[in-house]
Amino acid sequence: MDFADIVFYAVLALYLTGSASHICGVFSRARAQRLVGGAASGAGFALHGLWLALLLARDPALALASGEFYLSLFSWCLVLTLFILWIRLGMSFLGLIATPLALVLLLGSQAVTTARLPLPTSLAGLFFGLHIGTLFGSMGLMAMAGAAGAAYLKLERRIKAKEKLTGVWAALPSLDRLDAANRLAVVAGFPLYTVGLLSGFLWAGLTWKRFFSWDPKELTAVFIWLLFAYLFHQRQALGWRGRKTAWLAIWVCGLTFLSMLGINFFVKTHHSFA
C-alpha cells in the first residue's frame, strides 16, 4: 500500500463521517453535528484533491485516459459545489445530498475498468481544462439545483397542505433560498456546460477529423443543452421561478446523470467507461 492508497482510504473515511454527520445533524437539528459533517467533508475534499493530484503526478497519460479518474473527479466537483453554495447561500443542508453522492461515486469509480481515449499530448490541455473541467463544474451545479428543486417542491406541498414541519423539513431553508440556489446553479452552470460542449466538439474534430458523429453521448448532450438553454432563458429573460424552474432543474439533473452514468457505462460510445 503506497501513500496514494492511504490518502484514498482516508478520503473514504472522511466522506463517510461527513455523510453520517450531515444526516444526523439534519434530522436531529443539532448544529454541532452539521458542523462536524462540514469539517469532515472539507477535510475529505482536500485529501480527495491531493489524491487526484497524486494520480496525475504518477502517470498523467494513464490518469487522463482512465474512466476511474474522471468519475472520481466528478465526485470531487460535487463536494466543491456544495461548499460554494454553502458559503454563498448558507445552504448546509445540501451536504445531505452532495457528500453521500460523492462517496457513492468515488466507490463506484473503483469498479470502472480503464477506458483508453485517443488523447494527443498537444490536446490534453483543451480536453482536460475546458471540456472536462467546465462540464463537471456544470454538472455539479445542476446536481445541487436538482436537489434544491426537489426540496422546494416537497416543502411547498407540505406548506400548502398546512402540515407541521418537523425533522428534516424544519431544517430546510425557506422556499426563497431554495429558489435562489436554483437560480445560481442555472446562471453559472449553463455557460459552463456550453463551453464544455463546444470544446468537446472542437476536440473531436481535431482528434477524429469530424466534429459530430451522431454518437449516443453526443446526441444526449445536445438534447440536455437545449433543455438547459430553455431553463436559462426562462429564468433570465422571463423571470420564471418556483415550481416550473424546480421541475426543469430536476429534469436537467436527471438526464445529466443518466448520460454520465447510464450511457458511459452501458452504451458503446467514444466516452465509454467500461
Backbone as CSV, one residue per row, in Angstrom:
resi,resn,N_x,N_y,N_z,CA_x,CA_y,CA_z,C_x,C_y,C_z
1,MET,0.852,-1.196,0.000,0.000,0.000,0.000,0.889,1.249,0.000
2,ASP,0.767,2.064,-1.034,1.583,3.267,-1.110,0.834,4.463,-0.517
3,PHE,1.467,5.637,-0.595,0.894,6.836,0.015,-0.448,7.206,-0.614
4,ALA,-0.554,7.055,-1.934,-1.810,7.394,-2.618,-2.962,6.526,-2.112
5,ASP,-2.686,5.249,-1.844,-3.729,4.352,-1.327,-4.173,4.788,0.070
6,ILE,-3.215,5.196,0.901,-3.550,5.659,2.254,-4.444,6.900,2.171
7,VAL,-4.089,7.814,1.273,-4.890,9.023,1.089,-6.297,8.664,0.631
8,PHE,-6.405,7.704,-0.297,-7.714,7.302,-0.812,-8.606,6.777,0.311
9,TYR,-8.065,5.895,1.164,-8.869,5.336,2.255,-9.228,6.421,3.282
10,ALA,-8.348,7.386,3.471,-8.669,8.494,4.367,-9.821,9.320,3.808
11,VAL,-9.840,9.515,2.480,-10.939,10.242,1.837,-12.258,9.508,2.053
12,LEU,-12.246,8.201,1.845,-13.459,7.409,2.059,-13.959,7.548,3.498
13,ALA,-13.046,7.465,4.451,-13.435,7.554,5.862,-14.016,8.930,6.186
14,LEU,-13.412,9.973,5.650,-13.893,11.330,5.919,-15.241,11.591,5.257
15,TYR,-15.418,11.126,4.023,-16.710,11.290,3.355,-17.796,10.503,4.072
16,LEU,-17.453,9.318,4.570,-18.428,8.524,5.320,-18.807,9.239,6.618
17,THR,-17.813,9.781,7.309,-18.079,10.542,8.533,-18.919,11.783,8.234
18,GLY,-18.558,12.479,7.140,-19.311,13.668,6.755,-20.754,13.343,6.410
19,SER,-20.958,12.241,5.682,-22.317,11.841,5.309,-23.158,11.526,6.530
20,ALA,-22.597,10.727,7.443,-23.334,10.347,8.651,-23.641,11.571,9.513
21,SER,-22.686,12.476,9.626,-22.888,13.666,10.465,-23.927,14.603,9.858
22,HIS,-23.883,14.768,8.517,-24.891,15.607,7.862,-26.294,15.044,8.076
23,ILE,-26.434,13.739,7.894,-27.738,13.099,8.048,-28.247,13.230,9.486
24,CYS,-27.386,12.915,10.458,-27.788,13.020,11.858,-28.079,14.468,12.234
25,GLY,-27.264,15.395,11.717,-27.447,16.800,12.045,-28.747,17.369,11.518
26,VAL,-29.141,16.955,10.308,-30.384,17.454,9.729,-31.592,16.907,10.479
27,PHE,-31.580,15.611,10.771,-32.730,15.001,11.430,-32.842,15.395,12.899
28,SER,-31.701,15.604,13.552,-31.746,15.986,14.970,-31.739,17.497,15.159
29,ARG,-31.467,18.225,14.052,-31.388,19.688,14.072,-30.297,20.157,15.029
30,ALA,-29.241,19.331,15.160,-28.112,19.681,16.021,-27.045,20.390,15.180
31,ARG,-26.795,21.640,15.493,-25.838,22.433,14.718,-24.429,21.848,14.805
32,ALA,-24.058,21.322,15.969,-22.714,20.774,16.147,-22.456,19.620,15.190
33,GLN,-23.466,18.758,15.004,-23.290,17.619,14.102,-23.161,18.077,12.653
34,ARG,-23.909,19.118,12.291,-23.782,19.649,10.927,-22.402,20.258,10.702
35,LEU,-21.860,20.892,11.732,-20.521,21.467,11.622,-19.463,20.364,11.491
36,VAL,-19.651,19.276,12.234,-18.738,18.133,12.117,-18.812,17.557,10.701
37,GLY,-20.049,17.471,10.172,-20.224,16.986,8.812,-19.518,17.870,7.806
38,GLY,-19.635,19.196,7.998,-18.959,20.118,7.100,-17.452,20.024,7.199
39,ALA,-16.946,19.889,8.430,-15.499,19.794,8.628,-14.944,18.499,8.021
40,ALA,-15.657,17.381,8.241,-15.205,16.108,7.684,-15.261,16.130,6.159
41,SER,-16.335,16.712,5.611,-16.447,16.813,4.157,-15.344,17.704,3.594
42,GLY,-15.033,18.796,4.306,-13.975,19.692,3.852,-12.617,19.023,3.863
43,ALA,-12.327,18.277,4.937,-11.054,17.558,5.006,-10.982,16.474,3.929
44,GLY,-12.121,15.788,3.727,-12.159,14.778,2.671,-11.962,15.389,1.305
45,PHE,-12.567,16.554,1.096,-12.426,17.263,-0.177,-10.960,17.620,-0.444
46,ALA,-10.273,18.121,0.579,-8.865,18.498,0.424,-8.004,17.275,0.095
47,LEU,-8.207,16.186,0.824,-7.425,14.973,0.563,-7.808,14.344,-0.773
48,HIS,-9.078,14.471,-1.145,-9.529,13.966,-2.449,-8.776,14.695,-3.567
49,GLY,-8.648,16.014,-3.428,-7.881,16.783,-4.410,-6.429,16.340,-4.442
50,LEU,-5.855,16.061,-3.265,-4.480,15.577,-3.197,-4.348,14.229,-3.899
51,TRP,-5.322,13.340,-3.684,-5.284,12.014,-4.309,-5.342,12.121,-5.840
52,LEU,-6.211,12.995,-6.348,-6.278,13.195,-7.794,-4.957,13.740,-8.328
53,ALA,-4.342,14.658,-7.571,-3.049,15.211,-7.985,-1.968,14.129,-7.998
54,LEU,-2.018,13.219,-7.018,-1.044,12.129,-6.973,-1.204,11.195,-8.175
55,LEU,-2.453,10.926,-8.564,-2.686,10.083,-9.748,-2.120,10.739,-11.004
56,LEU,-2.314,12.049,-11.107,-1.786,12.778,-12.260,-0.259,12.785,-12.248
57,ALA,0.321,12.971,-11.068,1.778,13.039,-10.974,2.422,11.680,-11.251
58,ARG,1.733,10.610,-10.847,2.287,9.267,-11.029,2.355,8.886,-12.498
59,ASP,1.269,9.095,-13.220,1.234,8.743,-14.644,0.151,9.579,-15.313
60,PRO,0.494,10.769,-15.796,-0.511,11.664,-16.386,-1.273,11.030,-17.546
61,ALA,-0.571,10.318,-18.405,-1.223,9.714,-19.576,-2.260,8.688,-19.144
62,LEU,-1.923,7.866,-18.158,-2.852,6.846,-17.685,-4.055,7.494,-16.999
63,ALA,-3.811,8.498,-16.172,-4.909,9.156,-15.462,-5.878,9.816,-16.431
64,LEU,-5.356,10.533,-17.413,-6.211,11.253,-18.347,-6.913,10.334,-19.340
65,ALA,-6.539,9.067,-19.363,-7.198,8.114,-20.251,-8.079,7.140,-19.482
66,SER,-8.270,7.392,-18.185,-8.957,6.434,-17.322,-10.335,6.922,-16.896
67,GLY,-11.335,6.071,-17.095,-12.678,6.389,-16.627,-12.734,6.528,-15.121
68,GLU,-11.908,5.761,-14.405,-11.853,5.841,-12.942,-11.514,7.253,-12.496
69,PHE,-10.535,7.861,-13.141,-10.094,9.207,-12.769,-11.216,10.220,-12.964
70,TYR,-11.941,10.132,-14.091,-12.966,11.125,-14.386,-14.181,10.989,-13.475
71,LEU,-14.551,9.763,-13.135,-15.681,9.579,-12.226,-15.322,10.095,-10.831
72,SER,-14.081,9.857,-10.427,-13.624,10.375,-9.139,-13.564,11.901,-9.160
73,LEU,-13.118,12.460,-10.282,-13.075,13.917,-10.415,-14.474,14.514,-10.329
74,PHE,-15.457,13.826,-10.904,-16.834,14.306,-10.835,-17.323,14.346,-9.394
75,SER,-17.003,13.324,-8.609,-17.426,13.322,-7.205,-16.756,14.474,-6.454
76,TRP,-15.517,14.790,-6.787,-14.815,15.928,-6.170,-15.521,17.240,-6.516
77,CYS,-15.978,17.353,-7.770,-16.685,18.562,-8.202,-18.003,18.745,-7.446
78,LEU,-18.669,17.641,-7.106,-19.905,17.739,-6.329,-19.659,18.367,-4.971
79,VAL,-18.591,17.940,-4.307,-18.292,18.487,-2.992,-17.855,19.954,-3.117
80,LEU,-17.106,20.274,-4.171,-16.732,21.665,-4.412,-17.980,22.536,-4.558
81,THR,-18.961,22.049,-5.307,-20.206,22.797,-5.495,-20.939,22.979,-4.173
82,LEU,-20.939,21.934,-3.346,-21.556,22.036,-2.021,-20.979,23.200,-1.245
83,PHE,-19.670,23.318,-1.210,-19.051,24.372,-0.409,-19.275,25.752,-1.027
84,ILE,-19.344,25.831,-2.346,-19.641,27.116,-2.983,-21.026,27.602,-2.559
85,LEU,-22.017,26.710,-2.631,-23.378,27.093,-2.258,-23.514,27.292,-0.740
86,TRP,-22.764,26.538,0.017,-22.789,26.695,1.468,-22.285,28.090,1.847
87,ILE,-21.157,28.501,1.247,-20.587,29.810,1.551,-21.443,30.931,0.961
88,ARG,-21.910,30.731,-0.277,-22.643,31.797,-0.976,-24.047,31.997,-0.412
89,LEU,-24.746,30.882,-0.093,-26.141,30.978,0.320,-26.411,30.428,1.720
90,GLY,-25.395,29.886,2.359,-25.589,29.328,3.692,-26.465,28.086,3.696
91,MET,-26.394,27.270,2.624,-27.284,26.110,2.497,-26.536,24.822,2.842
92,SER,-26.284,24.632,4.124,-25.538,23.458,4.565,-26.318,22.166,4.350
93,PHE,-27.662,22.263,4.198,-28.459,21.045,4.045,-28.084,20.275,2.784
94,LEU,-27.464,20.967,1.804,-27.077,20.274,0.575,-26.022,19.204,0.832
95,GLY,-25.342,19.305,1.971,-24.405,18.251,2.343,-25.087,16.912,2.509
96,LEU,-26.376,16.949,2.814,-27.168,15.725,2.936,-27.228,14.972,1.618
97,ILE,-27.077,15.699,0.503,-27.104,15.107,-0.818,-25.700,14.939,-1.380
98,ALA,-24.896,15.998,-1.305,-23.619,16.035,-2.010,-22.600,15.033,-1.456
99,THR,-22.408,15.014,-0.147,-21.353,14.166,0.410,-21.650,12.676,0.250
100,PRO,-22.874,12.185,0.559,-23.148,10.773,0.300,-23.035,10.412,-1.184
101,LEU,-23.498,11.302,-2.069,-23.408,11.027,-3.504,-21.952,10.984,-3.949
102,ALA,-21.126,11.901,-3.430,-19.705,11.882,-3.757,-19.055,10.582,-3.287
103,LEU,-19.462,10.109,-2.109,-18.929,8.851,-1.578,-19.298,7.684,-2.493
104,VAL,-20.553,7.630,-2.924,-21.007,6.544,-3.803,-20.255,6.575,-5.136
105,LEU,-20.101,7.778,-5.705,-19.398,7.898,-6.983,-17.924,7.520,-6.850
106,LEU,-17.312,7.910,-5.735,-15.904,7.571,-5.519,-15.725,6.064,-5.390
107,LEU,-16.634,5.417,-4.663,-16.580,3.961,-4.563,-16.845,3.316,-5.918
108,GLY,-17.822,3.860,-6.643,-18.139,3.321,-7.953,-17.000,3.463,-8.939
109,SER,-16.195,4.503,-8.776,-15.082,4.703,-9.711,-14.071,3.567,-9.634
110,GLN,-14.037,2.879,-8.476,-13.086,1.782,-8.327,-13.499,0.534,-9.096
111,ALA,-14.761,0.498,-9.524,-15.246,-0.641,-10.310,-15.140,-0.384,-11.808
112,VAL,-14.640,0.798,-12.175,-14.556,1.167,-13.585,-13.272,0.632,-14.180
113,THR,-13.397,-0.069,-15.288,-12.213,-0.524,-15.991,-11.648,0.623,-16.809
114,THR,-10.375,0.583,-17.048,-9.731,1.660,-17.779,-10.245,1.736,-19.201
115,ALA,-10.694,2.912,-19.597,-11.181,3.125,-20.957,-10.245,4.105,-21.650
116,ARG,-9.481,3.619,-22.607,-8.494,4.442,-23.274,-9.145,5.435,-24.227
117,LEU,-8.659,6.660,-24.177,-9.139,7.701,-25.075,-7.969,8.201,-25.904
118,PRO,-8.205,8.439,-27.202,-7.126,8.995,-28.014,-6.854,10.430,-27.582
119,LEU,-5.818,10.647,-26.820,-5.581,11.949,-26.218,-4.167,12.429,-26.551
120,PRO,-3.990,13.061,-27.701,-2.676,13.602,-28.045,-2.214,14.604,-26.997
121,THR,-0.935,14.590,-26.715,-0.389,15.488,-25.695,-0.720,16.945,-25.994
122,SER,-0.696,17.302,-27.268,-0.957,18.685,-27.647,-2.378,19.130,-27.346
123,LEU,-3.297,18.156,-27.196,-4.695,18.487,-26.942,-5.113,18.232,-25.498
124,ALA,-4.186,17.759,-24.671,-4.543,17.399,-23.300,-5.115,18.595,-22.537
125,GLY,-4.507,19.783,-22.713,-4.997,20.965,-22.012,-6.404,21.334,-22.429
126,LEU,-6.687,21.282,-23.732,-8.025,21.591,-24.233,-9.033,20.600,-23.685
127,PHE,-8.699,19.310,-23.767,-9.637,18.276,-23.333,-9.897,18.349,-21.838
128,PHE,-8.820,18.406,-21.063,-8.975,18.339,-19.607,-9.441,19.675,-19.026
129,GLY,-8.804,20.752,-19.424,-9.113,22.044,-18.831,-10.475,22.588,-19.218
130,LEU,-10.776,22.560,-20.513,-12.038,23.121,-20.984,-13.170,22.103,-20.973
131,HIS,-12.975,20.994,-21.658,-14.068,20.037,-21.820,-14.468,19.396,-20.496
132,ILE,-13.530,18.739,-19.834,-13.847,18.031,-18.598,-14.108,18.999,-17.448
133,GLY,-13.238,20.000,-17.294,-13.385,20.922,-16.177,-14.714,21.668,-16.184
134,THR,-15.084,22.229,-17.345,-16.326,23.004,-17.408,-17.561,22.113,-17.321
135,LEU,-17.517,20.951,-17.956,-18.678,20.056,-17.888,-18.912,19.552,-16.470
136,PHE,-17.861,19.131,-15.795,-18.025,18.610,-14.445,-18.443,19.708,-13.477
137,GLY,-17.927,20.920,-13.675,-18.373,22.029,-12.846,-19.858,22.298,-13.037
138,SER,-20.299,22.277,-14.292,-21.713,22.488,-14.596,-22.573,21.374,-14.021
139,MET,-22.112,20.132,-14.147,-22.889,19.000,-13.652,-22.996,19.024,-12.138
140,GLY,-21.933,19.450,-11.463,-22.006,19.588,-10.015,-23.036,20.625,-9.605
141,LEU,-23.063,21.744,-10.321,-24.054,22.791,-10.047,-25.473,22.287,-10.283
142,MET,-25.674,21.534,-11.364,-27.014,21.047,-11.663,-27.463,19.968,-10.685
143,ALA,-26.517,19.206,-10.153,-26.879,18.232,-9.122,-27.440,18.948,-7.896
144,MET,-26.799,20.038,-7.529,-27.284,20.812,-6.389,-28.607,21.508,-6.718
145,ALA,-28.746,21.979,-7.978,-30.010,22.603,-8.383,-31.139,21.587,-8.358
146,GLY,-30.852,20.368,-8.793,-31.863,19.320,-8.758,-32.283,18.991,-7.334
147,ALA,-31.292,18.928,-6.429,-31.604,18.660,-5.018,-32.428,19.799,-4.423
148,ALA,-32.033,21.045,-4.728,-32.785,22.195,-4.226,-34.188,22.221,-4.818
149,GLY,-34.322,21.843,-6.096,-35.637,21.802,-6.736,-36.549,20.771,-6.100
150,ALA,-36.006,19.584,-5.836,-36.804,18.536,-5.203,-37.240,18.966,-3.800
151,ALA,-36.323,19.595,-3.048,-36.667,20.077,-1.710,-37.733,21.166,-1.798
152,TYR,-37.617,22.050,-2.791,-38.596,23.128,-2.977,-39.998,22.558,-3.187
153,LEU,-40.112,21.578,-4.094,-41.423,21.021,-4.422,-42.057,20.326,-3.219
154,LYS,-41.245,19.570,-2.499,-41.776,18.840,-1.350,-42.156,19.791,-0.227
155,LEU,-41.292,20.797,0.030,-41.564,21.748,1.095,-42.805,22.590,0.774
156,GLU,-42.919,23.021,-0.484,-44.080,23.816,-0.889,-45.372,23.016,-0.724
157,ARG,-45.324,21.744,-1.075,-46.510,20.896,-0.951,-46.940,20.767,0.507
158,ARG,-45.977,20.599,1.390,-46.303,20.465,2.817,-46.827,21.778,3.395
159,ILE,-46.270,22.894,2.929,-46.743,24.195,3.414,-48.178,24.444,2.956
160,LYS,-48.474,24.158,1.684,-49.818,24.364,1.164,-50.830,23.456,1.849
161,ALA,-50.382,22.251,2.213,-51.268,21.319,2.910,-51.371,21.634,4.402
162,LYS,-50.611,22.651,4.834,-50.592,23.084,6.238,-50.168,21.958,7.176
163,GLU,-49.216,21.145,6.680,-48.666,20.085,7.517,-47.589,20.673,8.427
164,LYS,-47.452,20.098,9.583,-46.442,20.565,10.524,-45.059,20.193,10.010
165,LEU,-44.154,21.155,10.042,-42.793,20.923,9.564,-41.936,20.445,10.724
166,THR,-41.581,19.166,10.685,-40.748,18.578,11.723,-39.568,17.862,11.081
167,GLY,-38.575,17.539,11.903,-37.440,16.777,11.419,-36.712,17.475,10.286
168,VAL,-36.498,16.737,9.200,-35.730,17.263,8.079,-36.409,18.457,7.423
169,TRP,-37.748,18.471,7.431,-38.474,19.573,6.781,-38.296,20.882,7.536
170,ALA,-38.195,20.798,8.841,-37.980,22.012,9.632,-36.564,22.556,9.450
171,ALA,-35.633,21.671,9.028,-34.239,22.093,8.848,-33.979,22.688,7.477
172,LEU,-34.948,22.564,6.563,-34.737,23.083,5.214,-34.760,24.612,5.197
173,PRO,-34.021,25.216,4.259,-34.096,26.680,4.093,-35.482,27.075,3.588
174,SER,-35.723,28.370,3.510,-37.005,28.863,3.016,-37.147,28.588,1.518
175,LEU,-38.372,28.695,1.023,-38.613,28.497,-0.410,-37.813,29.508,-1.243
176,ASP,-37.704,30.728,-0.759,-36.954,31.751,-1.497,-35.479,31.380,-1.622
177,ARG,-34.902,30.846,-0.567,-33.487,30.474,-0.610,-33.266,29.240,-1.478
178,LEU,-34.205,28.318,-1.463,-34.097,27.158,-2.348,-34.177,27.589,-3.810
179,ASP,-35.068,28.538,-4.088,-35.169,29.053,-5.450,-33.913,29.827,-5.833
180,ALA,-33.309,30.522,-4.880,-32.071,31.255,-5.144,-30.938,30.296,-5.494
181,ALA,-30.900,29.135,-4.833,-29.889,28.126,-5.163,-30.091,27.622,-6.586
182,ASN,-31.353,27.418,-6.964,-31.673,27.002,-8.329,-31.163,28.040,-9.323
183,ARG,-31.455,29.293,-9.050,-31.059,30.369,-9.964,-29.544,30.450,-10.101
184,LEU,-28.826,30.400,-8.979,-27.368,30.488,-9.011,-26.773,29.340,-9.826
185,ALA,-27.302,28.133,-9.619,-26.781,26.973,-10.346,-27.030,27.096,-11.841
186,VAL,-28.197,27.598,-12.223,-28.528,27.731,-13.642,-27.690,28.825,-14.300
187,VAL,-27.601,29.972,-13.640,-26.866,31.110,-14.212,-25.381,30.780,-14.372
188,ALA,-24.806,30.068,-13.412,-23.393,29.699,-13.504,-23.192,28.430,-14.322
189,GLY,-24.147,27.506,-14.238,-23.962,26.207,-14.861,-24.142,26.187,-16.359
190,PHE,-25.090,26.962,-16.890,-25.350,26.909,-18.331,-24.162,27.387,-19.171
191,PRO,-23.537,28.519,-18.850,-22.351,28.914,-19.623,-21.230,27.872,-19.551
192,LEU,-21.031,27.272,-18.375,-20.004,26.240,-18.244,-20.325,25.038,-19.126
193,TYR,-21.591,24.619,-19.126,-21.990,23.478,-19.949,-21.792,23.792,-21.432
194,THR,-22.105,25.014,-21.820,-21.947,25.413,-23.219,-20.483,25.370,-23.640
195,VAL,-19.601,25.906,-22.809,-18.166,25.875,-23.123,-17.676,24.434,-23.183
196,GLY,-18.131,23.605,-22.241,-17.722,22.200,-22.236,-18.164,21.472,-23.487
197,LEU,-19.382,21.743,-23.935,-19.904,21.078,-25.124,-19.140,21.520,-26.378
198,LEU,-18.934,22.815,-26.520,-18.242,23.335,-27.704,-16.791,22.867,-27.754
199,SER,-16.115,22.862,-26.611,-14.727,22.399,-26.589,-14.650,20.906,-26.894
200,GLY,-15.694,20.145,-26.499,-15.726,18.723,-26.818,-15.855,18.489,-28.319
201,PHE,-16.716,19.265,-28.962,-16.858,19.132,-30.412,-15.573,19.536,-31.124
202,LEU,-14.908,20.585,-30.615,-13.646,21.021,-31.216,-12.580,19.944,-31.057
203,TRP,-12.499,19.377,-29.856,-11.525,18.308,-29.609,-11.810,17.103,-30.506
204,ALA,-13.095,16.749,-30.677,-13.448,15.625,-31.542,-13.029,15.899,-32.987
205,GLY,-13.232,17.139,-33.446,-12.841,17.478,-34.804,-11.350,17.373,-35.019
206,LEU,-10.567,17.790,-34.022,-9.112,17.729,-34.147,-8.582,16.308,-33.992
207,THR,-9.285,15.488,-33.211,-8.822,14.133,-32.933,-9.326,13.121,-33.955
208,TRP,-10.646,13.149,-34.216,-11.266,12.153,-35.106,-11.603,12.718,-36.491
209,LYS,-11.243,13.978,-36.722,-11.468,14.635,-38.022,-12.945,14.830,-38.336
210,ARG,-13.788,14.808,-37.335,-15.205,15.138,-37.514,-15.723,15.695,-36.186
211,PHE,-16.471,16.781,-36.287,-16.934,17.461,-35.083,-18.137,16.772,-34.444
212,PHE,-18.942,16.096,-35.256,-20.150,15.439,-34.738,-20.317,14.113,-35.457
213,SER,-20.495,13.040,-34.695,-20.535,11.704,-35.297,-21.822,10.950,-34.980
214,TRP,-22.841,11.646,-34.481,-24.117,11.027,-34.122,-23.946,9.935,-33.065
215,ASP,-22.930,10.099,-32.255,-22.696,9.217,-31.126,-23.819,9.413,-30.099
216,PRO,-24.321,8.332,-29.452,-25.418,8.482,-28.471,-25.107,9.505,-27.381
217,LYS,-23.855,9.552,-26.950,-23.470,10.519,-25.922,-23.596,11.946,-26.452
218,GLU,-23.190,12.168,-27.685,-23.264,13.495,-28.277,-24.718,13.932,-28.455
219,LEU,-25.554,13.017,-28.926,-26.966,13.345,-29.112,-27.626,13.705,-27.784
220,THR,-27.324,12.917,-26.749,-27.888,13.195,-25.421,-27.398,14.535,-24.884
221,ALA,-26.114,14.813,-25.100,-25.542,16.072,-24.616,-26.203,17.281,-25.287
222,VAL,-26.476,17.179,-26.583,-27.136,18.276,-27.295,-28.559,18.469,-26.781
223,PHE,-29.271,17.357,-26.532,-30.638,17.457,-26.011,-30.630,18.107,-24.626
224,ILE,-29.675,17.712,-23.779,-29.571,18.317,-22.448,-29.287,19.809,-22.576
225,TRP,-28.403,20.172,-23.520,-28.086,21.592,-23.705,-29.339,22.377,-24.104
226,LEU,-30.153,21.825,-24.986,-31.375,22.520,-25.409,-32.319,22.734,-24.218
227,LEU,-32.486,21.702,-23.395,-33.348,21.824,-22.217,-32.750,22.814,-21.214
228,PHE,-31.443,22.743,-21.049,-30.733,23.659,-20.159,-30.876,25.104,-20.674
229,ALA,-30.751,25.293,-21.993,-30.885,26.628,-22.584,-32.288,27.181,-22.357
230,TYR,-33.289,26.309,-22.465,-34.673,26.742,-22.225,-34.846,27.190,-20.776
231,LEU,-34.301,26.408,-19.844,-34.380,26.770,-18.429,-33.664,28.099,-18.182
232,PHE,-32.476,28.268,-18.747,-31.708,29.502,-18.582,-32.475,30.701,-19.133
233,HIS,-33.049,30.546,-20.329,-33.792,31.637,-20.957,-35.025,32.017,-20.143
234,GLN,-35.772,31.013,-19.706,-36.999,31.292,-18.958,-36.707,31.980,-17.635
235,ARG,-35.618,31.597,-16.999,-35.267,32.235,-15.724,-34.795,33.662,-15.944
236,GLN,-33.894,33.845,-16.912,-33.258,35.143,-17.079,-34.099,36.138,-17.872
237,ALA,-34.740,35.661,-18.933,-35.490,36.569,-19.805,-36.924,36.785,-19.338
238,LEU,-37.561,35.732,-18.851,-38.970,35.830,-18.484,-39.205,35.856,-16.974
239,GLY,-38.136,35.674,-16.214,-38.271,35.763,-14.763,-38.962,34.586,-14.112
240,TRP,-38.933,33.415,-14.767,-39.542,32.237,-14.145,-38.871,31.930,-12.812
241,ARG,-39.659,31.407,-11.885,-39.148,30.953,-10.598,-40.151,29.973,-10.007
242,GLY,-39.762,29.349,-8.916,-40.692,28.458,-8.224,-40.791,27.065,-8.831
243,ARG,-42.024,26.558,-8.935,-42.262,25.166,-9.312,-41.736,24.832,-10.699
244,LYS,-41.977,25.715,-11.671,-41.572,25.401,-13.043,-40.061,25.211,-13.148
245,THR,-39.320,26.128,-12.567,-37.862,26.023,-12.655,-37.338,24.860,-11.807
246,ALA,-38.036,24.545,-10.709,-37.636,23.405,-9.888,-37.766,22.113,-10.690
247,TRP,-38.899,21.942,-11.397,-39.093,20.742,-12.208,-38.085,20.661,-13.346
248,LEU,-37.833,21.787,-14.008,-36.871,21.785,-15.109,-35.468,21.436,-14.616
249,ALA,-35.092,21.960,-13.461,-33.777,21.659,-12.903,-33.660,20.168,-12.581
250,ILE,-34.729,19.570,-12.076,-34.721,18.139,-11.774,-34.550,17.325,-13.060
251,TRP,-35.242,17.741,-14.125,-35.123,17.034,-15.400,-33.711,17.144,-15.976
252,VAL,-33.148,18.341,-15.953,-31.788,18.519,-16.475,-30.795,17.706,-15.651
253,CYS,-30.956,17.750,-14.329,-30.080,16.980,-13.447,-30.208,15.477,-13.715
254,GLY,-31.440,14.990,-13.810,-31.655,13.565,-14.042,-31.077,13.098,-15.366
255,LEU,-31.293,13.865,-16.419,-30.760,13.496,-17.735,-29.235,13.557,-17.753
256,THR,-28.682,14.512,-17.008,-27.226,14.622,-16.936,-26.622,13.387,-16.295
257,PHE,-27.230,12.933,-15.199,-26.711,11.732,-14.535,-26.963,10.484,-15.377
258,LEU,-28.083,10.447,-16.079,-28.347,9.328,-16.985,-27.281,9.268,-18.064
259,SER,-26.930,10.424,-18.600,-25.890,10.483,-19.626,-24.535,10.094,-19.061
260,MET,-24.218,10.625,-17.872,-22.911,10.391,-17.270,-22.703,8.934,-16.864
261,LEU,-23.707,8.348,-16.217,-23.559,7.011,-15.652,-24.161,5.930,-16.548
262,GLY,-25.351,6.190,-17.090,-26.003,5.161,-17.906,-25.327,4.950,-19.242
263,ILE,-25.206,6.014,-20.018,-24.629,5.876,-21.357,-23.148,5.523,-21.293
264,ASN,-22.397,6.156,-20.402,-20.959,5.906,-20.328,-20.628,4.476,-19.899
265,PHE,-21.533,3.861,-19.122,-21.268,2.512,-18.662,-21.865,1.430,-19.567
266,PHE,-23.038,1.684,-20.128,-23.790,0.604,-20.763,-23.983,0.748,-22.266
267,VAL,-23.554,1.864,-22.841,-23.710,2.064,-24.281,-22.328,2.257,-24.893
268,LYS,-22.096,1.605,-26.012,-20.794,1.707,-26.672,-20.682,3.061,-27.369
269,THR,-19.827,3.927,-26.839,-19.618,5.251,-27.407,-18.132,5.596,-27.313
270,HIS,-17.771,6.763,-27.826,-16.397,7.251,-27.674,-16.084,7.543,-26.213
271,HIS,-17.139,7.691,-25.385,-16.964,8.116,-23.998,-17.133,6.969,-23.001
272,SER,-17.160,5.732,-23.477,-17.430,4.597,-22.591,-16.393,4.487,-21.488
273,PHE,-16.888,4.205,-20.259,-16.013,3.992,-19.119,-15.630,2.518,-18.974
274,ALA,-16.453,1.635,-19.545,-16.200,0.204,-19.328,-16.216,-0.522,-20.647
